[in-house]
């Protein structure tokens, strides 16, 4: 198959554009079934999977022999005519006229039998090739693009937050400490929010989008030590504005995934009916009412605590759309949350709980804009004042009401794809006992 061959190189995702014509396909063997004079090759190329049929009477003996000896995950090039076939994966198949093995794979470790999660995670670099993992990460790609398009189309400015930070923004117990120059300590960021507050005072509406790190020794299905988060921040914005922006973003993401990833959701056997219902406005529930709701369900939850996974599930499963729980006790929220002027015990904050047992996908709220109150909060939390002087400057020079939130990409993808554990919603998960590969 010389490189100057006039046969056009095609991708599986666009085979429908080439029906009746010969194409060249480059990819890997996903599966194979043979029957007498026929070899049925399932070929993947990164854009999808298609069936390529090798009929002994249509090819030279060498080509049929190559199809006979090719193994799972061997790389290959083939040529053939594209034809529509509703029975074939993707609705099209290729009648092969030529085939070349680029590399013959030996003893591919992820066989068709069942494997445990530890084995699969240790072979994550290969597990990514499986159909389900491929579908989940394609949905993730759509989610990321939808997020960027949402904010870019609304005149938000992307401002990159630093990964190294001098202090915590949400408490010191979940920080990864790293050695900086000349024995100075630094920490991997928990959030870019504080920096986005500074950027919002320069640009009005901003967002950052990148990895964040939490040193929580948690092994739940909802936790990773490294995850991706988008964090918008808006000047002249109150709690109601934050909630409106959050429901608009979530609705836009869901709509985009439904529009782009129907095939992937079908592969995942995801029931899309619940997702079709996602549109604003979302139900809003005060923390006080949520506590009464849980108690009415027989759950022994006491006012003043933060919700755990069972509590969030009980609340969110009672609604067909994400529910916004707002005005939590200030004691369980970060130091920078503004207090509710109608009840100083409460913070002007909100968590967005996704339905179907997913739980929190967004946390945010209105920030304290008073210099004196923020100074008092920093002291009350025993935080190093010097590390926050720059942050206090934002209240010294042109302070305004402002707010924002953070949306976790992996939890959002888990909800949209119906995935139990967020470790399958990021290419290479980092967890309490997992840093390889």
N, C-alpha and C positions, 0 to 999 in steps of 0.2 A: 504494500500500500504506500506508494511514494507520496511525498508531501505535496507535489504539484498535481496530484490527481484532481480532476475537475469535479468529483463528487463532493457535494456540500456537506460540511460538518454540521450536524444538528444536535439539539438537546432533547431529552425525553419530554421535558415540559412543553416543548413547542412542536412535537411530532405532527400535531393536527394541521400544521401549516405546510406539511410536505406529503400529504396523502397522494399516492400514485407516482411518487418520484423516488429515485435512489438517494440514500443519504449515507454518510459515515457517522458512526456512533463510537464514542470513546468512554469507557467506564470500567466497571468491575462486575464479576459474576456474583449475583446475590443468591441465586438458587438454580438448580437444574433438575429436570426430569426427562428421562429418555424412554422411548417406546419404539423398538424396532428400527425403522428407517428414519425416525424423527428424534431430534434433540430439542427440548423446549428450554431455552435459556432465559432466566430472569436477570436482566441487566439493569444496574443502577449507574447513574452518572452524576449524582449529587442534586439533580433537579427533579428526579423521580425514578420510577421503576417501570420497565416495559418488558414485554415478552418478545424474544427473538427466536424464530423457528428455523432450524437447520434441517432441511430435507435432503436425504442422501442423493436422490436423483437430480437435485438442482445445483449441486456443488461438486468441485473436484474432490477426489478421495482424501487429499491432504487436509482440506477444510473440514470434512466430516470427522476425520481422525482428531483434529485439534478440538473440535466440539466435544468429542468423546472423552478426551483426557483432561479438559479444563476443570479446575477445582474451585471451590467456594472462595471468593474474594481474590481470585486471580484477576489481574488487570488485562484488558483486551481492547482491540479495535475491531469493528465489524462494518460491513457494508451490506445494504439490502434495500428492498422496496418497502415503503411504508403503506400499510393498508388499515382501514378502520375495522375494528372488531369489538363489539360491545362486551364480549366475554373476556377480553384480555385486560390485564391491569392498565388502567389509564385510558382504555378505550381504543388503543392502537397497538399494532404489533408490526414487526419487521420480518420479512421473508429474506433470510440471509443468503447472500451470494459469495461472500468472502469473510474470513475471520483470521485474526492474528492474535496470538497470546503475547502480551507485552511482558508479563511476569507471571510465572506459575507459583501460586501460593501453596505452601505445604503445611498441613495440620493446623488449619485455622482454629484457634483455641475456643472461640465462641461457637459451639456447635448448636444443632437444633434442639438439643435436650435442655432441660431446665437448669439454670445456674442460680446460685445464691447471690444476694446483693453485694457481699464483700468481694466475691470473685469478679462480678461485673464492674464494680467500682475500681478494682485494681486493674482492670482492663478497659477503663473508660475510653482510652484512646482508640480502641477498636469497637467498643459498645456503641459509640456515636454512629456507627454505620448501620445499626439495626433500624428497622422501619419505624418503630415507635419512637425511639430517641430522635431520629431524624425529623419526624413530624413535630415533636415538641419543640425542637430548637428552631424549626422554620416558623412556628407560631411566635416564638420569642423574638425572632428577627422582625416580624410584623409588629409586635408590641413596641419594640424599640423605635421603629420607624414612625409608628403612629404617635408616639409620645413627642418625638422631635417635630413632626409635622404640626401637631396640635399647638405647641408653644410658638414655633416659628411663624405660623399663620396668624398668631394673635399678638405679634410685635414684641414677644419676649426676646431678650438677649441672652445667648448662651455665655456663661461666665464659668470658667473652670476653677474649681476649688482645689486647694492643695491637699496632697495625701499626707504629708508630714504636718503635724500640728503641735503647738507648744503646750496644750492643755485639753482637758475633756470638755465636751459641751453637754453631755448627758450623764455625768457621774464618772468617777474614777475607777470603778471596779471592773469595767469591761473594756479596758484599753490594752492594746498591744504596745508595749514600750520598746523602743529601739534606741540604740546608742547613736548619738549624733556627733558632730565634731567636738573635739576637746572636752570629752566626757559630758557634754550637754545631753540631756534627755529629750527625746521627741516621742510622739505617739502616732500610730496609724489612725487616720481619721474615722470617727464614728459617724460623721455627718458634715456636709458642707454648708449647713444652714447659717451659721454665724457669719461666714464669709459672704453668703448670698444676701444677708441683711445689709452688709456694707455695699454690695453691688447694687442693691435695690435703691439705695440712696443716691447712686450715680446714674442709673439707667431707668428707674421706675419699675420695670417688670423684667425679672431675670430668672434663669434656672441653671442649675448644674446637673450633670449626669455622669455618674462614674461609680467606681467601686468604693464600698465602705466596709469597715472592719469592726467586729464585736468579739471581744474575748470572753464571751459567756460560755461556761462549761455546760452547755445544753446539748442534749441528744434527741430533741424532739423532731418530728417530721417537718416543722416549720422554721427550723433554725439552721443557718450557715454562719461560719466565721468570716467569710468574705461574700458579699452580695452586692448587687447593683441597685442604685436608688436614683430617682429623679427628684429634685428638690426645687420647686418654684418659690419665689418670694416676691411680694408685691407691696409697693409703697401705697399709702392711703387706702389700706384694706383692713376691714374688720373681720370678725369670725364668720359672719354671714357670707361675706365675699369669698373667704377661704372655702367654705362648704360648697358654694355655687361653682367655684373653679374646680374643685375635686370631683363633683358629680359630672360636670361637663367632660373632664378628662377621661374618667372611667368609661363613660358612655361612648366617647369617641374611640377609645381603644377597642371596646367590644364590637362596635360597628365595623371597624376596620378588619378585625380578625374574622368576623362572619363573612365579610365581603371578599377576603383574600384567601383564607385558609379552609375553605369548605372541604377540600380533598384531604387535608391533613387531619381535620376534625373527624372525618369519616374513618380514616385509618385508625384513629385513637378510639373509635366507637363512642365519641362524645355526643351525648344528647344535647342538641343545640337549642331545644325549646326553652329552657330556663334563660339562656343568653339572649334570646330574641326579646325578652321582656325588659331588658336593661335600657332604661331611658330616664332622664330627669323629669320631675324632681324625685330624689331619694327620700325615703322616710327618715325623719329626724327624731331622736329619742334622747331626752335629758338623762344624765347619769342617774339622778334620783329615781326617775321612772323605770330605768333599766334594772335598778336594784329591786324595786317593788315587783317588776315583771319576773325576775329570777326567783324571788321568794315565793311568788304565786305559783311557780312551777315546781316548788318543793326543794329548790337548791339553797343550801344554807350559806348564802353569801351575805357578808356584813358590809354595811356602808363604810366607805373609807379605803377599801382595798382596790387593787387593780384587777381587771378581769383576766381569768385564765382561759385556756383553750376551751374547756367544757362550757364556761359561761358565755364566751363569744359564740360558740356553736348554738347554744340554746336560744340566744337572741337572734342571730342572723338566720337561723333555720325557720324562724317564724315570719319571714318576709320573702317576697319573690324578687327583691332587688337589694343591692347593698344598703345597709342601714347606717346612719350617721349617729353615733353616740357622742354627745357633747357635754361640756362642763363637768369634767371629772374633778375630784378633790385635788387641790393644788399640791398637796403633800405627795402624791404619787406621780407628779409630772415634773418636767425639767424646770430649772431655776428661772429661765427666761420667759416662761408663760405669763401672760397678763392675767391678773385676777379679775373675776367677775365683779363689777361695781355694785351689783345687787346682792352679792353674797361672797364675801371675802374668802370664804373657805374653798371656793371653786375657781378653777382656771378656765379661761376662754379658749378651750382646746376641743379637738374633735378626733375621733378614730372612725375610720370607715371600715365596716365589717362586711366582707363579701359573703354571699349566701353559699349553701351547699357544704357547710362545715369548714370553709376556708379560713375564716377569721379575719384579723386585721390585715389590710393591705395598704392603708394610709394612716399616718398620724401627723397631726399638725395643729395649727391654731394661730391666735393673735399674740404678738410678742409684746413684752413690757416695754413701753416707750418712755417711761419716767426714769431719769437718771437716779434719783434718790431711791426709788423702789428697787431698781436693778442692783444698785450698790448694796442695799440691805439683803437682797436675795443671794448675792455672791458671798457675802459674809455668813449668812445663815447656812449655806451649803459648804462652808469651809473651803472654798475654792481660792486658788492663789490670785490675789487681786492684780498683781503686776501682769500676769498673763492675759488679763482681760481689759487692760487699759485702752487698747485700741477699740475694743467692743463698746466700752463706755463712751468713747468719743462720738459714737454714732448718736448718743443721747445728748451730748453736749452741743453738737453743731447741726441744727436743723432736724431735730427728732420729729417723726410723724407716726401716726398709727400705721402698723404694717403687719403682715402675716404671710404664712405659707404652709407648706406641708412636704412630707416625703412619701413617695410611693415606691414600694419594693417590687422590683421587676419579677423576681422568682416566685413570690407568692401570687402575683397577678397571673403569671403564666400557669402556675399550678391550678388556679381556679379555672381559667379558661379552657385548659386541656383536660381537666378532671384527674389530675395527677395527685397521688397521695402524699408524696414526699418532694420537697423543693430541691433535693439533691439532683433530681432528674431534669430540672428546669434551668440549669446553668451548665455550660460545656464541661468544666472541670471543677467539681465541688470541693470546697474546703470546709472540713468539719472538725469536731473535737479530736478524733483519731484518724483523720484523713487529710494528707497533704501530698499524696502520690496517686496518679502521675501528675 
